[in-house]
Amino acid sequence: MKERFASTGVAQQAQFVSLRRAASLQRPASSSPGRAVYRREEAARSVSLRTLRRSFRATRAAASMDASIRPSRLSQNQQGKEALPAPLDALEKFEWRKQWYAVGWERDFIPGRPTKVTLFDEDYVILTRSGAAPVCLLDKCPHRLAALSEGRMTESGHLQCAYHGWAFDGISGACVDVPQAGEPPANPRACATALPCMEAQGLVWVLPTPLTSEALLNVRGPVLVPEMSDPAFKVIPIVREFPIDYAVLMENLIDFDHGPFAHQNPGFDLYSGSAKYPQNVESVMCDDEFKIFMTTAAQPKSIKQEGAQAKSDQKEKVLMATCEFHAPCHVRTCRRDADGNTSFINAFWAVPTGIGRSRLLLAGVVKGPIVPPRWVMHIFLNNFLDQDTFLLATEQAYVLNAELDAERASTPLRRTSLYCYQSPGEKLLIAVGKYLDVVVPKMPNRYAQLTGTCFTCPPREVVLDRWQQHTALCPDSLRFVRICAAVRATAAVVSVVTLGGILTQVALGVGARVGTTEPMATVVCTIAGVTVETICRSPLSCIMLAVIGLLAWITHRLINEFKFKYTEEYSNRDLNRIAAVYPDAVN
């Protein structure tokens, strides 16, 4: 509870500072056409400031952490400019192995079946057990180094290696059985390496370093989303792996300027920035956790919105578009009203599985009584993610090679030099980029894997292979695909039988009316006539054949949604849709 109050208090303080800065912008002249608009915005900000003051004071008093929650100070020459991450000396203490990582949704792990997961190019095995907490071991048997993820769970709940039958306690890693020896060995080298593992908010979390129970108490817990524990909200869990590096993927998650173009979605523009509605970015260091908060008015920045969306914005029901980055993996975005309420949150965990690879866990957190089936959301999200993933792969080749060159030259990589930032909507991106400049070189095995490697962009079919990246990982999607395949096969059999019956009737009718010496024209006319008569006599059979054929076609299309789909043809279609969202400039 104390940690939850701390997180909430920092967020409120960051939002309070952002609103206070926005309120201090130069006022338009009294005769200016924007004076009335300014008054409405100033009134809304005043209400929000008062609300945040009261809420922040209550949170601070309840948590008794007012002295420890302070945004980082900026140097004098940076005041009023871009917000910077916490001081480098604080980030120098960052330890990748002292963080909890979400490795998957608990519902996607089959109880009793060992499952391999990867962090930092190191393999681990997760074993979930009904009625017990999940356990995690290094995916390596100490006997002959075979993968424990290829083994099984015994009736005692231990993890047994499939190679020679050695069994291990999942919590301690102790070897509890060597079938050939008869008794568990006393040699500590016979123990497997156990790691801290837990379940929280439907996610399985791993701390990738062995720790004693006492040492574990000094490690900050996983970053959680308060709304995911609220019964009023429903959670839609999604998972997909990418041949995209953690750093590249993380930058993409907080880059809102790409949405109108890569996704043809104007909603991203509400999170971007402009001179009138800037991104207010604050970096804080609290309880050894690095965070960045961004707020901006939830108003169009570059795209002119019309109709219902424009009327909704004029009512100012949605005051702030917010984005939070919690190092090292978590991002959440939402729009909140003046009271801080929201009805939908996008929560992301970008998990570094290895160099040039990552696992993305998403949660659509929706306030409402019902949500659509999970497989429906997976179809939608896979189509959405395909739109920019190949673009990230083309970018990644340059970024990783630049990082490798910097490592060889013993010079730090600076993303402000690597990229050409120009948009006012990139303040958050710049702040997160400076964080990445400091911590990415500290990532375990980073340069052991990177050195000597030349990165190129893989083919589109590899980058966007939905089957390996999502379907094979998601039991719900895999189950749906198998159901569709069974329906399609059944429909094919029934169609053949039904069509065979119709054709048999036609053949018998034609044979009774046409002799062997009839001319071809007469035979064709007779076949057509008998076919029409057969259809008229058996309309239900023909309707059933059409329905079954349609069902087979639908299931075939649905199955294809879980395989590689986003061909160059689909990409060109999306390119042609950009002008409808952001019209081309006319010179």
C-alpha positions, -999 to 999 in steps of 0.1 A, spaced: 0 0 0 29 24 8 44 18 -26 12 24 -43 7 57 -25 43 67 -34 37 60 -71 4 78 -71 19 108 -52 47 112 -77 24 110 -106 1 137 -91 30 159 -83 43 157 -118 9 164 -132 5 193 -107 38 209 -119 28 204 -155 -5 221 -151 11 249 -131 36 255 -159 8 254 -185 -11 280 -165 19 303 -165 20 306 -203 18 342 -217 -18 353 -218 -32 366 -251 -41 402 -254 -77 411 -243 -86 419 -278 -71 387 -291 -96 362 -307 -80 335 -285 -89 353 -252 -122 335 -248 -105 302 -255 -78 310 -230 -103 318 -203 -120 284 -207 -86 267 -206 -75 287 -176 -107 279 -157 -103 242 -165 -66 243 -154 -76 260 -122 -102 234 -114 -76 206 -121 -50 224 -101 -73 226 -70 -82 190 -74 -46 179 -78 -36 199 -47 -62 183 -25 -55 148 -39 -18 151 -37 -19 164 -1 -42 135 10 -19 110 -7 12 125 7 -2 125 42 -15 89 39 18 76 26 41 98 49 65 102 20 63 139 13 100 143 18 111 115 -5 89 124 -35 105 152 -54 110 157 -91 147 159 -102 162 194 -103 172 208 -137 203 229 -142 198 266 -146 204 266 -183 178 239 -188 150 256 -170 120 261 -193 135 238 -220 133 201 -223 129 180 -192 158 157 -186 161 123 -169 173 120 -134 210 128 -129 234 104 -144 250 97 -111 216 82 -99 212 62 -131 248 49 -127 234 28 -98 208 11 -120 210 -27 -119 191 -46 -146 191 -78 -126 175 -61 -96 143 -55 -114 112 -76 -117 103 -86 -153 69 -97 -166 76 -128 -187 41 -138 -196 4 -139 -187 -3 -166 -161 -32 -179 -181 -9 -186 -210 13 -210 -190 -2 -245 -189 -2 -257 -152 23 -286 -147 41 -280 -181 76 -264 -179 78 -234 -203 110 -217 -215 113 -179 -213 142 -157 -221 157 -126 -206 190 -110 -218 197 -140 -240 196 -163 -210 170 -191 -208 148 -198 -178 121 -223 -172 87 -214 -156 65 -240 -139 30 -230 -128 12 -252 -104 -25 -253 -96 -30 -237 -62 6 -227 -57 29 -199 -67 49 -202 -100 86 -212 -98 115 -203 -120 148 -220 -125 177 -214 -148 169 -236 -179 200 -258 -174 203 -291 -155 235 -291 -134 241 -327 -143 247 -326 -181 234 -291 -189 203 -303 -207 173 -279 -208 149 -284 -179 121 -269 -200 121 -302 -219 112 -320 -187 81 -326 -167 65 -320 -133 63 -350 -110 34 -359 -87 53 -342 -59 54 -309 -78 91 -311 -86 107 -304 -119 122 -335 -135 149 -334 -162 139 -355 -192 176 -366 -198 185 -386 -167 155 -381 -144 171 -358 -119 144 -339 -100 146 -304 -84 126 -284 -59 113 -253 -78 116 -229 -49 151 -237 -36 166 -255 -66 177 -283 -44 182 -317 -61 156 -340 -45 161 -371 -65 188 -389 -85 172 -422 -97 205 -439 -103 220 -430 -69 189 -437 -47 194 -407 -24 196 -369 -31 232 -358 -34 247 -336 -7 269 -318 -32 257 -282 -37 268 -284 -74 239 -308 -79 214 -280 -72 197 -261 -100 197 -223 -99 164 -210 -86 152 -174 -91 125 -153 -74 92 -157 -92 57 -145 -84 23 -138 -99 7 -103 -97 -22 -88 -116 -24 -119 -139 13 -116 -149 42 -140 -140 72 -120 -128 108 -131 -126 138 -114 -108 168 -127 -129 193 -131 -101 194 -156 -72 187 -139 -39 181 -150 -3 148 -142 13 164 -114 34 180 -98 3 147 -100 -16 130 -78 10 153 -50 -1 143 -52 -37 114 -30 -50 84 -50 -61 70 -51 -96 55 -21 -112 17 -26 -111 -13 -7 -126 -38 3 -99 -68 0 -122 -59 -36 -130 -68 -44 -94 -101 -24 -95 -131 -47 -100 -148 -20 -121 -121 -26 -148 -117 -56 -171 -83 -66 -185 -77 -78 -220 -43 -96 -220 -22 -97 -252 13 -111 -260 36 -109 -290 73 -114 -295 92 -92 -320 126 -95 -337 130 -59 -325 154 -47 -298 142 -35 -264 155 0 -269 139 4 -304 106 -10 -292 105 12 -261 111 43 -281 83 33 -305 58 29 -276 62 65 -265 65 80 -300 31 94 -307 39 113 -339 41 81 -359 5 71 -352 -13 92 -379 11 79 -406 22 43 -397 -13 35 -383 -34 61 -400 -49 68 -366 -56 104 -356 -60 95 -320 -22 95 -315 -22 132 -322 -39 139 -289 -8 127 -271 17 147 -293 28 182 -286 26 217 -302 34 253 -294 -1 258 -281 -4 224 -263 31 213 -253 42 180 -238 50 186 -202 77 161 -192 90 154 -157 116 129 -147 118 117 -111 138 93 -90 118 78 -62 128 48 -40 154 38 -66 128 38 -93 133 60 -124 101 74 -139 91 99 -166 56 115 -167 42 133 -196 10 153 -197 -5 174 -225 -39 188 -233 -60 161 -251 -65 183 -281 -55 179 -317 -20 191 -324 -13 186 -361 -45 171 -374 -77 191 -377 -105 170 -363 -141 175 -374 -176 163 -365 -183 143 -334 -147 142 -323 -143 180 -325 -176 186 -306 -164 161 -279 -131 180 -275 -149 214 -272 -169 201 -242 -135 195 -225 -147 163 -209 -112 149 -215 -86 173 -200 -53 156 -201 -35 130 -222 -10 112 -200 19 88 -205 40 72 -178 73 54 -183 85 32 -154 120 19 -159 129 -4 -173 100 -19 -191 66 -4 -183 46 23 -202 10 32 -197 -11 58 -216 -46 71 -210 -67 103 -210 -80 116 -177 -106 142 -168 -102 170 -143 -108 146 -114 -81 121 -127 -107 95 -138 -103 74 -169 -123 46 -186 -95 30 -206 -57 25 -201 -31 10 -225 -5 -8 -204 27 -22 -220 56 -42 -208 85 -43 -232 107 -72 -220 143 -75 -233 146 -111 -243 179 -106 -261 198 -85 -286 174 -75 -314 146 -94 -297 118 -85 -272 85 -97 -259 57 -72 -257 29 -78 -231 -1 -56 -235 -31 -50 -213 -62 -32 -225 -77 -20 -192 -114 -12 -198 -140 1 -174 -172 -17 -182 -192 -49 -175 -181 -69 -205 -152 -71 -230 -149 -88 -264 -134 -123 -266 -97 -123 -264 -91 -137 -299 -111 -109 -314 -87 -83 -298 -57 -104 -309 -68 -102 -345 -72 -64 -342 -39 -59 -323 -19 -81 -347 -31 -61 -377 -23 -29 -358 12 -40 -347 21 -52 -382 17 -17 -395 49 -4 -380 69 -34 -370 87 -38 -403 96 -1 -402 112 -7 -368 132 -36 -383 146 -13 -410 155 13 -383 170 -13 -360 198 -23 -384 212 13 -382 207 17 -345 224 -15 -333 253 -10 -357 257 25 -344 257 12 -308 283 -14 -318 305 12 -334 302 33 -302 312 4 -280 342 -4 -302 353 32 -300 346 34 -263 324 64 -268 288 67 -255 260 65 -280 238 97 -278 204 94 -294 202 132 -298 231 128 -322 219 96 -338 184 109 -346 173 143 -359 146 155 -335 124 183 -348 89 179 -335 75 194 -303 58 161 -298 92 144 -292 100 158 -257 90 126 -241 109 106 -267 141 127 -260 138 122 -223 134 84 -226 162 84 -251 186 100 -226 177 73 -201 184 46 -227 218 62 -234 228 56 -198 213 22 -190 214 2 -222 252 -3 -221 247 -18 -186 223 -45 -199 235 -81 -191 252 -98 -220 247 -68 -242 281 -66 -258 289 -102 -254 262 -108 -280 265 -76 -299 302 -76 -306 312 -91 -339 276 -90 -352 265 -71 -383 228 -64 -382 206 -63 -413 169 -61 -418 153 -96 -422 127 -102 -448 91 -90 -442 79 -126 -438 103 -131 -409 97 -98 -391 59 -102 -393 56 -140 -386 25 -139 -364 25 -176 -359 58 -178 -341 55 -144 -325 20 -147 -311 -2 -177 -320 23 -203 -307 26 -184 -274 -11 -178 -268 -33 -208 -259 -65 -189 -265 -55 -180 -301 -42 -215 -307 -74 -230 -295 -94 -207 -317 -73 -216 -347 -78 -253 -341 -116 -248 -337 -116 -229 -370 -95 -256 -387 -120 -283 -374 -150 -263 -387 -133 -258 -420 -125 -295 -424 -161 -305 -414 -175 -280 -438 -154 -293 -466 -166 -329 -460 -202 -319 -457 -199 -298 -489 -184 -327 -508 -212 -350 -497 -240 -325 -504 -225 -316 -538 -221 -352 -546 -258 -359 -538 -269 -330 -561 -246 -341 -589 -258 -377 -586 -294 -365 -591 -284 -344 -620 -265 -374 -636 -295 -397 -632 -319 -372 -646 -297 -365 -676 -291 -402 -683 -328 -409 -683 -334 -382 -710 -304 -382 -733 -294 -411 -755 -259 -419 -767 -265 -404 -802 -278 -370 -791 -258 -340 -803 -236 -321 -778 -258 -290 -779 -288 -311 -768 -268 -328 -740 -257 -294 -727 -292 -280 -727 -305 -312 -710 -279 -309 -683 -288 -273 -676 -325 -281 -675 -321 -311 -651 -298 -290 -629 -324 -263 -625 -351 -289 -618 -329 -305 -592 -322 -272 -575 -360 -264 -575 -368 -299 -560 -340 -296 -533 -337 -260 -524 -326 -267 -488 -297 -288 -500 -285 -260 -522 -289 -234 -495 -271 -256 -471 -243 -260 -496 -240 -222 -500 -240 -217 -462 -214 -244 -456 -192 -229 -484 -195 -195 -468 -186 -209 -434 -155 -226 -448 -144 -194 -464 -149 -174 -432 -130 -199 -411 -102 -200 -437 -99 -162 -435 -99 -162 -397 -71 -188 -396 -50 -166 -419 -53 -138 -393 -29 -157 -371 -3 -163 -397 19 -140 -418 -5 -115 -434 10 -80 -438 24 -83 -473 37 -54 -494 2 -52 -509 -13 -44 -474 15 -20 -468 8 -1 -500 -29 0 -491 -20 17 -458 3 42 -475 -27 53 -497 -47 59 -466 -23 84 -450 -36 114 -470 -71 108 -456 -57 113 -421 -31 139 -428 -37 157 -461 -7 163 -483 6 199 -484 -2 218 -515 27 239 -527 
